Amino acid sequence: MPWNEPGGDKDPWSGKKKKRSSGSSGSDNPADKVTELFASVSDGGGGKFLFLIPLILLVLWLISGVYTIEAGQRGVVLHFGKFKEVSTPGLHWIPKPIEKVEVVDIDRNRSASDHMTMLTKDENIVDLKIEVQYLVSDPTDYLFNVMDVDFERNQEQGVLFQVMRSAVREVVGRNDMDFVIKEGRRQIEEDTNSLMQAILDEYKSGLQIKKVNLKDATAPDAVKDAFLDATRAREDFNRSKNRAETYANKVIPDARGKAARAIEEANAYKEQVVAKAEGDASRFINLANEYKKAPEVTRERLYLDAMEKIMMGSKKVILDSTSGNNMLYLPIPTAGATGNSGSPTPPPVSPELLERLKSEASKAQQRKSTRGALREGR
C-alpha cells in the first residue's frame, strides 16, 4: 500500500512504520510539529533537517534580545552586570544572556508620606503629617549608587524615607511651635525641600524632590486644650498691643506737632525780643551821641515825645482861663472807677492842681515862644 494512501503507515524516507501518538496525531500546534520533527530526527530519518536546528536556535536567540522602551522610560543596559549605556524610548536589541536591561520609569510621580511627633525649638511637641513627591532624575545613579533608595514596597526601609524624617526634624527643631503651626508652614516646606535635595544630591541618589506638602501641624491631643488657651491669651495680648500702638500713633504725632509749634513760637519771640533790644540799644546810642552834641534840644525833644505818648492814650479837656491861654486838662483813669458808659471816671481836681497845671501851661507857652524866636533869628 502506498504510504500516502489511506491506511499507509510507513515513513517514505526510512521505510519504517510511523509511530503514532494520541496527543500529536493531526495537531496543528507548532510546538507539536517541532516535537515530531525532533522525534523523527532522533529516529535517524531526518538527517536532511539537521542544519535547520542551529538556524532555529539562532532565530530564537535573536528574538529573545528584542525589547521596547516606552515614552517616559529609560533602559539601563548591563554587560555582564556592569553598566554599559542608557537606552532611550524605542525598539532595541541586546545579546542575551550576555547583556540585560533594567527599565526605569522617570516620568512617574512617586510619593512618600509620614506622620511623626517631634520637638520644636521652644521645647514644645508638635504632630506633623508630611508628604514628599519626587521623580527619578538619573536612572543610572538611581540603580547603582544607593541600595534601596526609595524601596516602594516598604518605604520605611528606604533611604528617601529616612532622609525625609531627618530633614523635617532638623527644620522643625530650628523654629518655634507657633511658627510651625501658623505662619511658617510655607517656609517649613521650602526649607525641608532644599535640605532633602542637598542630602540626596550628596548621596548621588538620582532622585529629584518636586514638592513637600505639610498636610497638618497641630499640638498633641494631650496638651491641645492648654495650647488653645495659650493661643487665645496670645491673641488677646496682640490685640491689646495693636490697640495701644494705634493710640500711640495718633497721640504722638499730635504732641510732636504741638511741641514743634511751641518751639517755633519761642524762636520767633526770641528773635523779636532780641531784634527790639538791639534796636533800642542802637537808638539809645544814637540818642546819646545827639545829646552830646545838643543837650538842651535833645532834652526838649525827649520831653515832647514822652508827653505825646502820655496824651495819646488819655482823654483831653481844654478849659478857658482868665488870662486867655488854653489849659490842657489830662484826667488820669484809676482802676475800677467807671461811669455809666463803662469808661473810667476821672477823679476830682483840687485847686492846687489847677494852679499847677496853669503854671506848667504858661511855662510851655513861653518855651514855645522862645523856640519860635530862635528859629526866626537863625
TADA-V239683 format. One record per backbone hydrogen bond with DSSP energy under -0.5 kcal/mol. NH is the residue of the N-H (numbers start at 1). CO is the residue of the C=O. If there is no record, write none. Layout:
NH:CO, NH:CO
This chain:
5:2, 8:5, 11:16, 15:11, 18:9, 20:18, 24:21, 25:21, 27:24, 33:29, 34:30, 35:31, 36:32, 37:33, 38:34, 39:35, 40:36, 41:37, 42:38, 43:39, 44:41, 45:40, 46:40, 49:46, 50:47, 52:49, 53:49, 53:50, 54:50, 55:51, 56:52, 57:53, 58:54, 59:55, 60:56, 61:57, 62:58, 63:59, 64:60, 65:61, 65:62, 66:63, 67:92, 69:90, 70:68, 73:70, 74:104, 75:87, 76:74, 76:102, 77:75, 77:85, 78:100, 79:82, 80:78, 80:98, 82:79, 84:77, 85:77, 87:75, 87:85, 90:69, 92:67, 94:65, 96:94, 99:95, 100:78, 102:76, 103:101, 104:74, 106:72, 106:104, 107:72, 110:108, 110:134, 112:132, 114:130, 116:128, 118:126, 120:124, 121:172, 121:175, 123:120, 126:118, 127:218, 128:116, 129:216, 130:114, 131:213, 132:112, 133:211, 134:110, 135:208, 137:135, 137:206, 138:206, 142:138, 143:139, 144:140, 145:141, 146:141, 149:146, 154:151, 157:154, 158:155, 159:148, 160:149, 162:158, 163:159, 164:160, 165:161, 166:162, 167:163, 168:164, 169:165, 170:166, 171:167, 172:168, 173:169, 174:170, 174:171, 175:172, 180:176, 181:177, 182:178, 184:179, 185:182, 188:184, 189:185, 190:186, 191:187, 192:188, 193:189, 194:190, 195:191, 196:192, 197:193, 198:194, 199:195, 200:196, 201:197, 202:198, 203:199, 204:200, 205:200, 208:135, 210:133, 210:208, 211:133, 213:131, 214:212, 215:129, 215:213, 216:129, 218:127, 220:125, 223:220, 224:220, 224:221, 227:223, 228:224, 229:225, 230:226, 231:227, 232:228, 233:229, 234:230, 235:231, 236:232, 237:233, 238:234, 239:235, 240:236, 241:237, 242:238, 243:239, 244:240, 245:241, 246:242, 247:243, 248:244, 249:245, 250:246, 251:247, 252:248, 254:250, 255:251, 256:252, 257:253, 258:254, 259:255, 260:256, 261:257, 262:258, 263:259, 264:260, 265:261, 266:262, 267:263, 268:264, 269:265, 270:266, 271:267, 272:268, 273:269, 274:270, 275:271, 276:272, 277:273, 278:274, 279:275, 280:276, 281:277, 282:278, 283:279, 284:280, 285:281, 286:282, 287:283, 288:284, 289:285, 290:286, 291:287, 292:288, 293:289, 294:290, 298:294, 299:295, 300:296, 301:297, 302:298, 303:299, 304:300, 305:301, 306:302, 307:303, 308:304, 309:305, 310:306, 311:307, 312:308, 313:309, 313:310, 314:311, 317:329, 319:317, 319:327, 321:325, 324:321, 327:319, 329:317, 329:327, 330:328, 331:315, 331:329, 333:331, 337:334, 338:336, 339:343, 342:339, 345:337, 346:344, 354:350, 355:351, 356:352, 357:353, 358:354, 359:355, 360:356, 361:357, 362:358, 363:359, 364:360, 365:361, 366:362, 367:363, 368:364, 369:365, 370:366, 371:367, 372:368, 373:369, 374:370, 375:371, 376:372, 377:373, 378:374
